[in-house]
Amino acid sequence: MRMLEQEEENDDAAEVTWEDQQRINTFSKLNTRIRGIEENLEELKQEKEALDDLSTELELADEDEPVLYKVGEVFLHMPLPRALKRLEHDQSDVDARVAKLSAQSDDCERQMKELKVQLYAKFGSAINLDE
């Protein structure tokens, strides 16, 4: 095995242009954004499970007694029908937020795939865009 001269090593490396660097930076930003979205989706999944559990508990509750319902950081006494309406509203809100974040994640992934194709076409194995 022989040692390559510094000049010979650099002959195989493709030159990184300003546009290439912008693509790499954009890929990195999108990757970071997807990680944040995934964290938010996990939190929303837990919130949805808690709301589903609450729905089950409210089905078993006595209609004549007020129930404690969490609004923000406090618990309020509410009549059961009002708590059920509030629960439906909260569930639809969580579903809407999940749908919005999923759409954002899909958009980021689509853009990342396009950037991967462009960057791998130019740099081949000299660049690693996998996690």
MARNU-549049 format. One line per 3 residues: their letters; for each residue x, y negated, z negated of N, C-alpha, C, O, CB. Coordinates in pm, whole numbers. Last residue first. Glycine has a CB too. Layout:
# residues N
a) X Y Z X Y Z X Y Z X Y Z X Y Z  ...
//
This chain:
# residues 131
edl) -2851 -968 -888 -2845 -1002 -1030 -2751 -914 -1106 -2735 -931 -1227 -2981 -993 -1091  -2688 -1057 -580 -2772 -971 -662 -2752 -1006 -808 -2651 -1065 -847 -2741 -821 -637  -2515 -1187 -422 -2637 -1259 -458 -2732 -1174 -539 -2845 -1215 -565 -2706 -1309 -334
nia) -2190 -1223 -356 -2279 -1134 -431 -2398 -1216 -477 -2385 -1303 -563 -2205 -1068 -552  -1981 -1229 -71 -2070 -1301 -162 -2163 -1201 -229 -2210 -1106 -166 -2151 -1412 -87  -1845 -1064 91 -1766 -1162 17 -1850 -1241 -82 -1796 -1311 -167 -1698 -1257 114
sgf) -1994 -905 252 -1970 -857 115 -1886 -953 33 -1858 -927 -84 -1902 -721 120  -2117 -1176 438 -2111 -1032 420 -2090 -993 275 -2160 -1042 186 -2001 -973 505  -2136 -1441 514 -2029 -1402 423 -2017 -1252 400 -1915 -1206 348 -2050 -1470 292
kay) -2348 -1459 707 -2223 -1532 724 -2109 -1474 640 -1997 -1460 690 -2243 -1678 689  -2544 -1286 621 -2506 -1284 762 -2371 -1353 782 -2290 -1309 864 -2614 -1352 848  -2576 -1363 357 -2511 -1234 383 -2468 -1224 529 -2367 -1160 560 -2605 -1118 347
lqv) -2708 -1610 406 -2577 -1607 340 -2504 -1475 362 -2383 -1475 384 -2594 -1632 191  -2948 -1537 539 -2855 -1633 598 -2715 -1620 538 -2615 -1620 611 -2907 -1776 578  -3060 -1356 355 -3034 -1315 493 -2930 -1406 556 -2834 -1359 618 -3164 -1316 576
kle) -3085 -1519 129 -2999 -1400 125 -2961 -1357 266 -2845 -1326 294 -3069 -1284 51  -3276 -1704 215 -3140 -1749 188 -3042 -1632 184 -2929 -1644 232 -3135 -1826 55  -3499 -1536 233 -3451 -1607 351 -3306 -1651 333 -3224 -1638 423 -3541 -1728 381
kmq) -3520 -1457 -35 -3494 -1356 68 -3440 -1420 195 -3347 -1368 257 -3623 -1277 99  -3580 -1703 -156 -3454 -1635 -188 -3420 -1529 -85 -3303 -1512 -50 -3462 -1572 -327  -3835 -1753 -55 -3725 -1842 -19 -3589 -1777 -45 -3495 -1793 33 -3736 -1974 -98
rec) -3970 -1540 -181 -3969 -1550 -35 -3852 -1638 11 -3778 -1602 103 -4103 -1608 18  -3934 -1606 -449 -3876 -1482 -397 -3868 -1484 -245 -3771 -1436 -187 -3959 -1362 -443  -4083 -1845 -462 -3939 -1845 -490 -3872 -1721 -432 -3765 -1730 -372 -3913 -1853 -642
dds) -4338 -1742 -405 -4279 -1842 -318 -4127 -1847 -337 -4052 -1853 -239 -4340 -1981 -344  -4377 -1573 -626 -4376 -1517 -490 -4310 -1612 -392 -4234 -1569 -305 -4520 -1485 -445  -4378 -1767 -830 -4276 -1662 -828 -4264 -1601 -688 -4153 -1580 -639 -4309 -1552 -931
qas) -4608 -1910 -766 -4478 -1978 -766 -4365 -1876 -757 -4267 -1897 -685 -4463 -2064 -893  -4797 -1707 -802 -4781 -1767 -669 -4647 -1839 -659 -4579 -1831 -557 -4896 -1866 -640  -4766 -1667 -1075 -4738 -1557 -982 -4717 -1609 -841 -4629 -1562 -769 -4853 -1454 -983
lka) -4854 -1913 -1175 -4714 -1873 -1193 -4676 -1759 -1099 -4563 -1756 -1049 -4689 -1832 -1338  -5126 -1898 -1097 -5040 -2008 -1050 -4893 -1969 -1061 -4816 -1991 -967 -5068 -2136 -1131  -5214 -1671 -1236 -5221 -1674 -1090 -5128 -1782 -1033 -5060 -1759 -933 -5366 -1700 -1043
vra) -5174 -1757 -1500 -5102 -1639 -1450 -5101 -1641 -1297 -4997 -1616 -1236 -5167 -1508 -1502  -5356 -1968 -1509 -5213 -1996 -1527 -5128 -1880 -1477 -5023 -1901 -1418 -5183 -2023 -1675  -5595 -1827 -1476 -5556 -1928 -1378 -5407 -1959 -1388 -5340 -1974 -1286 -5639 -2057 -1398
dvd) -5593 -1669 -1709 -5593 -1604 -1577 -5548 -1702 -1469 -5472 -1665 -1379 -5732 -1549 -1543  -5611 -1871 -1902 -5492 -1786 -1897 -5482 -1718 -1760 -5373 -1711 -1703 -5494 -1679 -2010  -5869 -1965 -1839 -5754 -2055 -1834 -5624 -1975 -1823 -5536 -2009 -1743 -5750 -2146 -1959
sqd) -6026 -1745 -1891 -6017 -1792 -1752 -5899 -1887 -1735 -5837 -1890 -1629 -6149 -1861 -1710  -5985 -1733 -2170 -5943 -1622 -2084 -5930 -1666 -1938 -5835 -1629 -1870 -6043 -1505 -2095  -6099 -1975 -2253 -5956 -1951 -2276 -5904 -1838 -2187 -5793 -1845 -2136 -5931 -1918 -2423
hel) -6367 -1929 -2178 -6293 -2042 -2122 -6143 -2019 -2135 -6067 -2040 -2040 -6333 -2174 -2192  -6427 -1711 -2341 -6436 -1697 -2195 -6355 -1807 -2127 -6283 -1782 -2030 -6583 -1703 -2148  -6394 -1839 -2592 -6309 -1726 -2554 -6309 -1706 -2403 -6203 -1686 -2342 -6356 -1598 -2625
rkl) -6602 -2020 -2588 -6465 -2070 -2596 -6366 -1961 -2552 -6268 -1989 -2484 -6433 -2117 -2741  -6815 -1841 -2591 -6798 -1932 -2477 -6655 -1984 -2472 -6593 -1991 -2365 -6897 -2051 -2485  -6769 -1723 -2842 -6766 -1640 -2722 -6746 -1726 -2597 -6671 -1688 -2507 -6895 -1558 -2709
arp) -6805 -1942 -3009 -6674 -1878 -3005 -6661 -1791 -2880 -6554 -1786 -2818 -6651 -1793 -3132  -7077 -1985 -2969 -6982 -2089 -2928 -6841 -2029 -2917 -6766 -2064 -2826 -6983 -2207 -3028  -7186 -1750 -3082 -7205 -1781 -2939 -7106 -1885 -2887 -7057 -1875 -2774 -7348 -1830 -2916
lpm) -7086 -1772 -3360 -7042 -1667 -3268 -7066 -1700 -3121 -6974 -1681 -3040 -7113 -1538 -3302  -6983 -2095 -3474 -7088 -1993 -3456 -7042 -1894 -3348 -6967 -1930 -3257 -7226 -2061 -3416  -6665 -2137 -3631 -6755 -2158 -3518 -6865 -2055 -3522 -6845 -1942 -3568 -6678 -2151 -3383
hlf) -6408 -2284 -3808 -6528 -2201 -3821 -6621 -2238 -3706 -6653 -2355 -3686 -6599 -2221 -3962  -6076 -2287 -3678 -6202 -2354 -3703 -6313 -2251 -3721 -6312 -2145 -3658 -6237 -2452 -3588  -5733 -2307 -3738 -5848 -2219 -3722 -5973 -2296 -3761 -5977 -2363 -3865 -5833 -2089 -3809
veg) -5467 -2471 -3553 -5559 -2458 -3667 -5670 -2358 -3633 -5697 -2329 -3517 -5620 -2595 -3705  -5317 -2523 -3333 -5246 -2468 -3448 -5338 -2444 -3568 -5291 -2401 -3673 -5134 -2560 -3488  -5545 -2457 -3089 -5415 -2518 -3112 -5344 -2448 -3226 -5315 -2329 -3219 -5429 -2669 -3143
vky) -5776 -2290 -3253 -5771 -2396 -3153 -5641 -2472 -3179 -5628 -2543 -3279 -5898 -2493 -3159  -5904 -1982 -3339 -5783 -2064 -3336 -5790 -2162 -3219 -5807 -2123 -3104 -5657 -1977 -3325  -6188 -1930 -3533 -6133 -1931 -3397 -6016 -2027 -3394 -6026 -2140 -3441 -6242 -1971 -3292
lvp) -6380 -1742 -3749 -6263 -1829 -3739 -6206 -1816 -3598 -6178 -1705 -3550 -6156 -1792 -3847  -6740 -1750 -3729 -6611 -1681 -3715 -6499 -1784 -3712 -6521 -1900 -3676 -6609 -1592 -3586  -7041 -1745 -3924 -6943 -1813 -3838 -6812 -1735 -3837 -6778 -1663 -3931 -6919 -1960 -3888
ede) -7297 -1497 -3910 -7185 -1556 -3981 -7092 -1628 -3884 -7066 -1578 -3774 -7107 -1448 -4059  -7483 -1385 -3742 -7529 -1485 -3838 -7413 -1557 -3908 -7431 -1667 -3959 -7618 -1421 -3941  -7366 -1185 -3591 -7404 -1310 -3526 -7443 -1421 -3623 -7435 -1539 -3588 -7518 -1285 -3433
dal) -7078 -1013 -3687 -7217 -1042 -3722 -7254 -1179 -3664 -7182 -1276 -3684 -7239 -1039 -3877  -6863 -853 -3442 -6891 -950 -3548 -7042 -968 -3567 -7121 -944 -3477 -6826 -1084 -3517  -6797 -699 -3229 -6837 -628 -3351 -6880 -723 -3463 -6928 -678 -3567 -6722 -542 -3399
ele) -6718 -881 -3044 -6832 -796 -3010 -6885 -725 -3134 -7004 -695 -3142 -6793 -694 -2904  -6489 -981 -3163 -6610 -1065 -3164 -6734 -985 -3126 -6844 -1017 -3171 -6594 -1182 -3069  -6307 -775 -3110 -6345 -806 -3248 -6474 -887 -3254 -6559 -863 -3341 -6232 -882 -3319
tsl) -6286 -797 -2831 -6333 -673 -2892 -6382 -698 -3034 -6486 -646 -3074 -6222 -566 -2892  -6178 -1054 -2814 -6306 -1024 -2751 -6368 -899 -2812 -6487 -894 -2840 -6289 -1008 -2600  -5931 -1014 -2937 -6030 -1101 -3000 -6169 -1074 -2944 -6267 -1073 -3018 -5992 -1248 -2981
ddl) -5809 -856 -2743 -5833 -801 -2877 -5940 -882 -2950 -6027 -826 -3017 -5703 -798 -2959  -5797 -1048 -2540 -5875 -925 -2520 -5908 -858 -2653 -6019 -809 -2673 -5799 -828 -2428  -5623 -1230 -2659 -5760 -1272 -2628 -5850 -1150 -2604 -5966 -1151 -2644 -5762 -1364 -2504
aek) -5393 -1072 -2670 -5452 -1122 -2795 -5597 -1165 -2772 -5683 -1140 -2856 -5369 -1240 -2851  -5348 -1036 -2397 -5376 -920 -2482 -5441 -963 -2613 -5534 -897 -2661 -5247 -841 -2510  -5293 -1302 -2327 -5410 -1235 -2270 -5447 -1113 -2353 -5565 -1088 -2377 -5382 -1194 -2124
eqk) -5053 -1340 -2465 -5170 -1421 -2500 -5298 -1357 -2449 -5400 -1356 -2518 -5156 -1564 -2444  -4892 -1160 -2326 -4917 -1138 -2469 -5040 -1217 -2515 -5120 -1168 -2594 -4794 -1178 -2552  -4898 -1287 -2079 -4946 -1149 -2090 -4979 -1117 -2236 -5082 -1056 -2265 -4841 -1049 -2035
lee) -4774 -1526 -2138 -4915 -1528 -2101 -4976 -1388 -2111 -5093 -1373 -2146 -4933 -1584 -1960  -4514 -1431 -2182 -4586 -1497 -2291 -4736 -1498 -2263 -4817 -1473 -2352 -4535 -1641 -2310  -4459 -1337 -1924 -4459 -1242 -2036 -4535 -1302 -2155 -4611 -1231 -2222 -4313 -1207 -2077
lne) -4466 -1575 -1780 -4564 -1470 -1751 -4572 -1368 -1864 -4681 -1319 -1896 -4530 -1400 -1620  -4240 -1702 -1887 -4374 -1759 -1909 -4483 -1656 -1884 -4581 -1650 -1957 -4395 -1880 -1819  -4042 -1531 -1787 -4058 -1548 -1932 -4197 -1602 -1964 -4264 -1555 -2057 -3949 -1642 -1988
eig) -4080 -1571 -1513 -4101 -1437 -1570 -4119 -1443 -1721 -4200 -1370 -1778 -3983 -1345 -1535  -4007 -1839 -1494 -4144 -1800 -1463 -4174 -1663 -1523 -4282 -1642 -1579 -4167 -1798 -1310  -3734 -1819 -1554 -3823 -1897 -1640 -3969 -1859 -1619 -4045 -1848 -1715 -3805 -2045 -1615
rir) -3651 -1667 -1334 -3631 -1615 -1470 -3722 -1688 -1568 -3782 -1626 -1656 -3482 -1629 -1514  -3712 -1844 -1125 -3784 -1717 -1135 -3769 -1658 -1275 -3866 -1604 -1330 -3732 -1616 -1030  -3523 -2046 -1175 -3667 -2076 -1184 -3748 -1947 -1200 -3843 -1942 -1278 -3714 -2154 -1060
tnl) -3285 -1912 -1119 -3310 -1963 -1254 -3459 -1989 -1275 -3514 -1958 -1381 -3229 -2091 -1280  -3327 -1870 -846 -3307 -1756 -935 -3335 -1796 -1080 -3400 -1722 -1154 -3164 -1700 -920  -3335 -2131 -753 -3454 -2046 -740 -3445 -1926 -833 -3545 -1886 -892 -3470 -1999 -594
ksf) -3070 -2207 -807 -3183 -2278 -871 -3310 -2194 -867 -3383 -2186 -966 -3208 -2413 -801  -2933 -2029 -638 -2911 -2026 -783 -3025 -2094 -857 -3072 -2043 -959 -2778 -2094 -818  -3024 -2116 -388 -3048 -1978 -432 -3035 -1968 -583 -3118 -1904 -649 -2950 -1881 -364
tni) -2917 -2373 -388 -3063 -2355 -385 -3099 -2215 -433 -3194 -2198 -509 -3118 -2379 -243  -2643 -2311 -381 -2700 -2385 -495 -2851 -2368 -502 -2906 -2350 -611 -2665 -2535 -484  -2631 -2185 -131 -2593 -2112 -253 -2652 -2179 -376 -2705 -2112 -464 -2439 -2102 -265
rqq) -2707 -2400 33 -2788 -2277 30 -2758 -2195 -96 -2850 -2143 -160 -2760 -2191 156  -2497 -2575 -17 -2633 -2615 -52 -2725 -2494 -59 -2812 -2485 -147 -2688 -2717 50  -2288 -2428 92 -2287 -2456 -52 -2426 -2498 -99 -2467 -2462 -209 -2183 -2565 -85
dew) -2365 -2437 361 -2358 -2309 290 -2363 -2330 140 -2433 -2258 68 -2230 -2232 329  -2335 -2710 408 -2468 -2648 420 -2473 -2514 347 -2571 -2481 281 -2505 -2630 567  -2060 -2736 379 -2148 -2808 287 -2287 -2747 289 -2350 -2732 184 -2155 -2959 325
tve) -1910 -2408 426 -1944 -2544 466 -2035 -2608 362 -2080 -2542 268 -2013 -2544 605  -1656 -2200 370 -1782 -2241 308 -1807 -2387 347 -1734 -2477 305 -1779 -2224 152  -1520 -1975 603 -1514 -2108 542 -1653 -2145 489 -1754 -2125 557 -1463 -2214 644
aad) -1465 -1636 524 -1535 -1737 602 -1529 -1869 528 -1533 -1873 405 -1682 -1694 629  -1168 -1453 504 -1270 -1528 430 -1332 -1633 521 -1262 -1711 585 -1211 -1593 303  -960 -1353 652 -1086 -1281 654 -1199 -1359 588 -1316 -1331 615 -1070 -1147 586
dne) -749 -1527 594 -797 -1517 732 -934 -1451 739 -1016 -1488 823 -698 -1439 817  -667 -1500 334 -762 -1607 364 -816 -1601 505 -918 -1663 535 -697 -1741 341  -482 -1296 350 -603 -1278 270 -708 -1379 310 -827 -1346 318 -572 -1290 120
eeq) -279 -1414 501 -353 -1302 557 -483 -1277 481 -584 -1242 542 -268 -1176 556  -180 -1605 322 -241 -1649 447 -326 -1538 509 -434 -1566 563 -134 -1694 546  -68 -1448 122 -181 -1535 89 -254 -1578 216 -376 -1586 217 -133 -1659 11
elm) 3 -1116 233 43 -1255 215 -82 -1337 189 -191 -1299 231 121 -1308 340  -61 -820 61 -97 -913 167 -43 -1051 133 -45 -1095 18 -249 -918 187  146 -548 -5 88 -671 -57 59 -764 60 143 -784 147 183 -740 -162
rm) 64 -215 89 149 -333 95 74 -453 42 -49 -457 44 196 -359 239  86 117 0 0 0 0 90 -123 0 182 -132 -81 -97 0 -122
//
